[in-house]
Amino acid sequence: MAYQHILVAVDLAEDAARVALHGAELARTFGAKLSLVMVEPGVGDASLEEIELGLDLSTRTLPKRQHELALFAANNIDYPLSAHYVLNGELGRQVQKAVEKSGADLLIAGKHMDHRWLAAHAGETLAKHVSCDLLLVTLDA
């Protein structure tokens, strides 16, 4: 199967570049579009910070995160991006929104064995929510 649009979920942690590079290599191999998505943890469409403080910080935090994601892409990916998405809320639902918006047919995410953000349980969450193929890159090896 030749993928047409690959979406890579990153969290900007130290090893996120490894996941993004997997996406870039597959996109290059298939001649596919490449996009990135980053989800700020939260509930529904609100971030945890907003819930704890009772504020709507998305107008201030999202532009900052978009800038951080753009810098991450410029410094780590040697393949043109079609889009990048920064979303707030529950991981599975928000990534599915990016899958739908981008038309991605493959999602790539990192997987840690130590239960960090993109841990095994996050992989299960993504598998339950996303409507495209899912590739989990093991980062502890």
Stockholm file with secondary structure:
# STOCKHOLM 1.0

chainA/1-141         MAYQHILVAVDLAEDAARVALHGAELARTFGAKLSLVMVEPGVGDASLEEIELGLDLSTRTLPKRQHELALFAANNIDYPLSAHYVLNGELGRQVQKAVEKSGADLLIAGKHMDHRWLAAHAGETLAKHVSCDLLLVTLDA
#=GR chainA/1-141 SS CCCSEEEEECCCCTTHHHHHHHHHHHHHHHTCEEEEEEEEEEETTEEHHHHHHTCCCHHHHHHHHHHHHHHHHHHHCCSCCSEEEEEEECHHHHHHHHHHHHTCSEEEEEEBSSCCTTBHHHHHHHHHHCSSEEEEEECCC
#=GC SS_cons         CCCSEEEEECCCCTTHHHHHHHHHHHHHHHTCEEEEEEEEEEETTEEHHHHHHTCCCHHHHHHHHHHHHHHHHHHHCCSCCSEEEEEEECHHHHHHHHHHHHTCSEEEEEEBSSCCTTBHHHHHHHHHHCSSEEEEEECCC
//
